[in-house]
Amino acid sequence: MGSSRNDETGKKLGMWLFLYTEIILFGGLFVLYAVYLTLHPQAFIDGGKQLSRTFGLINTIILLISSFAVAASITAVQKKQKKRALGALAATLGCGLIFLVNKYFEWGHKIHAGIYPNSERLLDGPPGENLFFGLYYVITGLHGLHIIIGMTVLAVAMGAVAQDRIRPNRLALLENAGLYWHLVDLIWIFIFPLFYLII
Amino acid sequence: MDAATSFYETPASTRFKGIWAWLLTTDHKRIGLMYLFGILFWFLVAVCLGGLIRLELMSPGADILSPELYNSAFTLHGVIMIFLFIIPGLPAAFGNFILPMQLGTDDVFFPKLNLLSWYLYMAGGLIAITALFSDGFADTGWTFYVPFSVSTQTNVSTSVFAAFILGFSSMLTGLNFITTIHRMRSPKMGWMQIPLFSWSLYATSWVQVLATPVVSITLVLVIVERFLNIGLFDPAKGGDPILYQHLFWMYSHPAVYIMILPGMGVISEIIPVFSRKSIFGYKAIVVSSMAIAVAGSLVWAHHMYTSGMSDTAVFVFSLLTFVVAIPSAIKVFSWVSTLYKGAIQMTPPLFLSLCFVYLFSVGGLTGLVLGAAGPDIHLHDTHFVVAHFHFTMFGGTAFAFFAALHYWWPKMFGRMYGFKKAYAASFLITGGFIFHYVPMFILGIQGMPRRYYDYLPQYAQGNFLAGFGALFMIAGILLMVYNLAITFRWERNAPANPWGGVTLEWQTPSPPPLHNFEADPDVPDYPYDFTGVTDPPG
């Protein structure tokens, strides 16, 4: 009889399947994006120009750093450097928080300028622009939600590291939390060019 | 603790007693039974709703339901039957109970996740009920088509949210089963030694994992649209309502294979056992299960021939629809060939399986009528469609569910039921079924649309007949439930292997102990080798 308790490969297999479902979840939204981009290319380009590339770029760099920090924390646990692992995880959570704060200011700025779902400015403008910003809010909103979920999972993993429940031979929880965080990062890597760099 | 003590007497975590030993259990058998009772409850609720709908349609004009109530009734009937009965029915109830035993192991890979899936399932059901008592249940049909689902005043958001939660539950079950089959099978069991029910669950699980997130995001978008009015599917704001239909069916067509594949697995188990003969074409059935999972994911737009697609798209989707009929037909031929020259022993599970083969074949062939683009223009959204999918989903999946109930009942509860009442019930259900749905084919060809509470006088006769059949069918279902329920009054009397089955679940006592097997099970080289079985079953 097989047993699941010590099967780290099986736990990771389950996680990869779950990540797959997340990709499909966002995939549905990217399908919408692809169709509406084909229908309204000019409006999407105009919309992209109204987003701040600096903000987008900074957030991209922040997430890349955070992904590195998660990977570093796993290596640190493997080398039995608990303090370093905790530090790296704290850095990841910090990066996630900065990302959300940036997003808050970015959204706030847009809403202040009258660009939000069902706003008069979007309704009076070209329909393509309404779709562009509609998708912008839905996709970055859902992504932001995933950042929050990822931070929660990482915080749990951090607690487990602190209590020595994650050890070099029992890494599944931390590794799976890390995988989830990498996925959230990866999705942003697609969002960034689609919305900010589109010319 | 005696190794043979049944799982009813040994809680999965010894800390818990009484009701908590069930509500907090991680034992796949207890979770399977909790699913089973939840599923049976919802099934009976939806049967009553279906009965109400048919009673309303028995004579022209509004009789017992107002038009608004009628719309909510068929929506609720569809949502409950699809999301709370057919999708979880076989995988979550029987899959949970039987899969680990067929694989020769003691539990699923993620037992806690399994319990979470059950809670999500129950929560989804409760949320659906809440919608019913707040602003009225959605009146959109289970498809939640935009723009109506975004603009109607009924409580669509809550209903959609319930479907979202149920989708999540189904997805986690799929994830759990794939991991279980990969990592937990007995080390002695190779891929081509896995019983066919487990194989069908494997194919089903992949579809659950692959397709469910698409409907999740689609349902989320309906909620977002209702609250924020972005207009992603609203032509006035630049959106395209057809896109909604694409996204919806991209899940919901593969979902019909989530519903039917485990049913086909059950039939592939039952027919060889009662023919005392190896299944014909084991590998062909395995391959066709996986082929259905793949091809079934590529045919979604055959629901949309009249929605406004290009002729090329209609042609391609029609062709793919015909392709997906091939693996289903392979299975039907395999079952019939298994029966051929077998030492057939008639029992209630076999009787129900034979009804399945007949009804499902009718359902499948009428599906080809709809899959062809020409006739579909005429038959789209008529009662022909209603009859077709009830032949596949009810005549198919639900009959397989009944067959599974009668096949594994002695294993699950250690009690044997009376055959006479079981035959009588099956006969009533099947006879009522044919009276109920065959008139709908004819009504559909004559042009009676679906989802209307009223109709023209020329359709009165067919509708009256259909309502009449429904009464027999409901009587049969009640008799079946009664016949199974009274076994609880008896002592446990079922032997470990009442049917002479050779898959591993029959090597355990009835009901099985907590860890399923008293000793490490023998894995036969081939899962359907009946050479050692001599006793007649029953």
Boltz contact constraints between the chains, C-beta under 6 A:
constraints:
  - contact:
      token1: [A, 1]
      token2: [B, 105]
      max_distance: 6.0
  - contact:
      token1: [A, 1]
      token2: [B, 106]
      max_distance: 6.0
  - contact:
      token1: [A, 2]
      token2: [B, 105]
      max_distance: 6.0
  - contact:
      token1: [A, 2]
      token2: [B, 183]
      max_distance: 6.0
  - contact:
      token1: [A, 2]
      token2: [B, 184]
      max_distance: 6.0
  - contact:
      token1: [A, 4]
      token2: [B, 109]
      max_distance: 6.0
  - contact:
      token1: [A, 7]
      token2: [B, 183]
      max_distance: 6.0
  - contact:
      token1: [A, 10]
      token2: [B, 109]
      max_distance: 6.0
  - contact:
      token1: [A, 10]
      token2: [B, 179]
      max_distance: 6.0
  - contact:
      token1: [A, 10]
      token2: [B, 183]
      max_distance: 6.0
  - contact:
      token1: [A, 13]
      token2: [B, 179]
      max_distance: 6.0
  - contact:
      token1: [A, 14]
      token2: [B, 175]
      max_distance: 6.0
  - contact:
      token1: [A, 14]
      token2: [B, 179]
      max_distance: 6.0
  - contact:
      token1: [A, 17]
      token2: [B, 175]
      max_distance: 6.0
  - contact:
      token1: [A, 17]
      token2: [B, 209]
      max_distance: 6.0
  - contact:
      token1: [A, 21]
      token2: [B, 171]
      max_distance: 6.0
  - contact:
      token1: [A, 21]
      token2: [B, 209]
      max_distance: 6.0
  - contact:
      token1: [A, 21]
      token2: [B, 213]
      max_distance: 6.0
  - contact:
      token1: [A, 24]
      token2: [B, 213]
      max_distance: 6.0
  - contact:
      token1: [A, 24]
      token2: [B, 214]
      max_distance: 6.0
  - contact:
      token1: [A, 25]
      token2: [B, 213]
      max_distance: 6.0
  - contact:
      token1: [A, 25]
      token2: [B, 216]
      max_distance: 6.0
  - contact:
      token1: [A, 25]
      token2: [B, 217]
      max_distance: 6.0
  - contact:
      token1: [A, 28]
      token2: [B, 214]
      max_distance: 6.0
  - contact:
      token1: [A, 28]
      token2: [B, 217]
      max_distance: 6.0
  - contact:
      token1: [A, 28]
      token2: [B, 247]
      max_distance: 6.0
  - contact:
      token1: [A, 117]
      token2: [B, 228]
      max_distance: 6.0
  - contact:
      token1: [A, 117]
      token2: [B, 230]
      max_distance: 6.0
  - contact:
      token1: [A, 118]
      token2: [B, 229]
      max_distance: 6.0
  - contact:
      token1: [A, 127]
      token2: [B, 237]
      max_distance: 6.0
  - contact:
      token1: [A, 127]
      token2: [B, 238]
      max_distance: 6.0
  - contact:
      token1: [A, 128]
      token2: [B, 238]
      max_distance: 6.0
  - contact:
      token1: [A, 130]
      token2: [B, 237]
      max_distance: 6.0
  - contact:
      token1: [A, 130]
      token2: [B, 238]
      max_distance: 6.0
  - contact:
      token1: [A, 131]
      token2: [B, 238]
      max_distance: 6.0
  - contact:
      token1: [A, 134]
      token2: [B, 230]
      max_distance: 6.0
  - contact:
      token1: [A, 134]
      token2: [B, 232]
      max_distance: 6.0
